[in-house]
Amino acid sequence: MRIGVLAERTGVSRRLLRYYEEQGLLRPVRLANGYREYGEADVEAVRHIRALLAAGLPTAVIARLLHCVHEEGERLVPSACPGMINNLRRERGRIAESITRLEASRRAIDAMLTTALQR
């Protein structure tokens, strides 16, 4: 299938699909005329990419882990791939640090708002 059909079937723009290809997340076959040719596995891969992005993983990590996930019904399930646990733990730590920084920012803004409203 061509990129337009993949975009239609996944709800992901052509531009974003090209970005996924640039990041090594999708590897379509290139036809002699330069067109990209996608298969059914790419539809599933895009769903997996979207789920991993929604979990907060950056594309560099997704590139390492994409082959380690599969679907069970509506759920995305990790397989026992080397490095999967370490990568997920590292990303969880990164997200936890971001949450801590954001909470500190929120407290600082709350303090400023409190002061501003008291005047």
N, C-alpha and C positions, 0 to 999 in steps of 0.2 A: 504494500500500500504506500502511497505517496504521503508526504508530510502533511498535506491538507486534510487527508482522511484521518491520519493519526491525531491531528489537532482536534478534529471534529469528534472523534471517538473518545478522547480523553478529556476534552474541555481545556486543554493547554494550548496556548498560542504557538504558532509556528516559530516565532522569535525565541520563545522559551525552550522549545524543542531543540532549536539550533544551539542554544546555550548549553543545554544538557549534553549535546554531542561534543561541544568544545571542551566541556569538563570531563569527558570520557565516560559519561553515564549511559549514553546511547551510542551504539555503533552500527548505524544503518549501512546496508550494502550500497555502494555507489555504482550506478549504472553507467554504461559507456557515454551516455549523454550528460553525465554529471548529476542526474537526479538522485535523490536519496530514496531507497526502497526499504520500508519497514515491514516487519513481520508481526504476527500475533504476540510473540514474546515481548515486543516493544510496548505494546498496549499495557501488558502486565507490569513491565519495568517502569513505565511512567507512573502507574498507580503506586508502586513501591517508592519511587523517588518522592512523590508528593507526600506520602505518609511519613517518610523519614524527614523530609523538610519540615513538616508540621510538628514533628517531635523536637525540632530545634537543631538538627544535625546539619553542619555545613556540607556543601557539595564535595569537598575533599574527603571527608569522612564517609559520605555516602558512596563515593567511588570505591572505597576499600571494602564496604560492607554490603553493597547491593546484591552481590551474588550469594550472600549468606542469609537472605530472607526469602520466605515464601508465604503464600496465603493459605489460611485454614478458614474457610468461610469468609467472613468479613474482616477477620483479624490478620494482621501481619505478624508472622512468627519468625524469630531468629533461629537459624540452624547453629549447630556447634562448629563454627568456623574458627580457625586460629585467629586470635586477636579480637574477636567479637566482644568478649566481656571487657577486656582492657579498653577498647575504643569506647564502648558505651559508658564505662565508669569515668573515663577521662572527660567525655562530653557532659556527663551528668555533673561532674565537679565544676566544669566551666560554666554551665548554666546556673548552678548553685551560687557561684561567685558573682555572676551577673545579677542574680536576684538580690543578693546581699547589698551590692552597690546601689541597685535601684531602690531598695528599702531605705537605705541611708539618704538617698536623694529625696525620697518622699518625706522623710522625717524633717529634712532641712527645709523643704518647701512648706510643710505644715507649720513649722516654727515661724517662718516668714509670714505666712498667711495669718497666723494667730496674732503676731505683732502688728501687722497691718490693720487687722480688724479691730484691734484695741484702741487705735488712734482715732 
